[in-house]
Amino acid sequence: MFSPAQLRPVINEYLAGSRFSQLKEIDNFVLEGLTGDVSKDILIVAEAIKRRVIQEINAILLYSNFKLVSSGNSWEIVAADNDIKISVPIKRINSGYISNLLAQGLDDLQDNDFDSVVTKSRTIVEEVFLQILADNNVECKHNGDISKYRNLVVKTLGMRPSKEWNPRVTKMISHLNGIIDLIAEMRNKDGDAHASNERVKIKAAEAELLLNTSVSVATYYLRISDRHTLG
């Protein structure tokens, strides 16, 4: 296991040589996704740099049967056929966090790593649900049951349809629930955390649609949660 402190000198030298510090090698789609908020943009660019470093180093390790992976704040050299487990850092879930995951997902799209896009799409929605439940002191078992999380969130935020609702709004919520169920199902059957020869392979257009939909759903629930908090 290599700690960030052990790898930092090597990575700093690599970044300096590749001019990453001046953003000369960061993809345009990352730069276009910057928000103007320095604290958020630093995280987005830092994640893009980290992922590019991993890609470049793994290109060198291609024929060694090893690869460099990053999980949270640690780095590790593992066997090339080792499954990578996504580790989401414990931090406040907000629009900046979603923007960061979105940047990672866009990076995966550029690399044609559509399985990781599916995983991150599911993670975005799941983490937002868990954050909302934690904010409202609602206890739940963290077993990955996104439908259960959604039902608890809907109950907590008073989002269950009533007769007073416009029928079109009720229909929209119904379709929204269907989208969430689909995202959960895609992750369970088609995500990179559950390898299977029978899973359906999605392509770039569908992966991008899934990612954008997850971001929209997560942002919607965060705004409903904020509205609920304000009363």
HUSULTA-V862124 format. One record per helix or strand. SS is the DSSP state (hx for helix, st for strand). FROM is the first residue (numbers start at 1). LEN is the number of residues. If there is no record, write none. Layout:
ss,from,len
SS,FROM,LEN
SS,FROM,LEN
This chain:
ss,from,len
st,2,2
hx,4,15
hx,20,3
hx,28,5
hx,38,23
st,66,6
st,74,6
hx,95,16
hx,114,22
hx,146,11
hx,167,24
hx,204,27
